[in-house]
Each structure stands twice: as C-alpha cells, then as structure tokens.
Amino acid sequence: MWLAEKKDDKIVSITFEEKNIPPVSNSDKKIISKGFTDITITDFPIRGRKTLLTFRRRYWQIEGQKELLKRDIKIRFPGTQLEKEFADFLKEDR
C-alpha cells in the first residue's frame, strides 16, 4: 500500500505501509496490531535526486501471548539492496 511521497530539489522520499491484515487467522483469540518498524533503503537517483524508500512493517500480537507476529517479506535480494521480485515490480510499466 502506498502511503506518502515527498520530494524536493535533492530528495524523493516514498513510504509504503503494510496493510492491517494479520499473517495468520486464529478464530479463537483476538489478534491486535502492535505498531510498526520502519526500514529505509537509499536507492538509485530518480531524475538526479537521491531516493529514500521506507517500508513500514506491521507487527501483531495474539491476545494472551507474548510473542509478536510479522509477515516474512524479503525486501532485498542477496548482494543487492532490493528483493529481486520487488525490483522487477518497480521496473514494470504500470
């Protein structure tokens, strides 16, 4: 989900926020969103500007448990700054 874009003469900043859809469905207990962890990647320039991609990864907790849940999203491909599938997605014409 796209959240926000900011740009000025030197920097383009794009933020993606994970939807509030828990990775597991447990009908017995309530699953509560517990907030976000931000991951920021400095990427190649867009029209001569530094590009910052921020991913807001959501965490959940099953009621009555201490352990936090998160979706396993690979953001980068080994040896690069982005996951191959995500990089391919960004290259597609939409």
C-alpha angles and dihedrals in degrees: 000000000000112000110172147343127204127178140173134167093293110022137046112195121192123182126198119193124200114237119248094254111126116229091234132038114219111175093190098062137032118255114213127198108235101188139265144298115209122220116189124195124191106221139186117295122274109213091339095313128118109249124217117192113193122192116197104206115198126221127204136193128208109229110261096019129099096208118097122222126219135171115252101240116166107213099179138041114230109272093015138073097244136051109254095238091049092048089050089050091053090051094054120101107243 
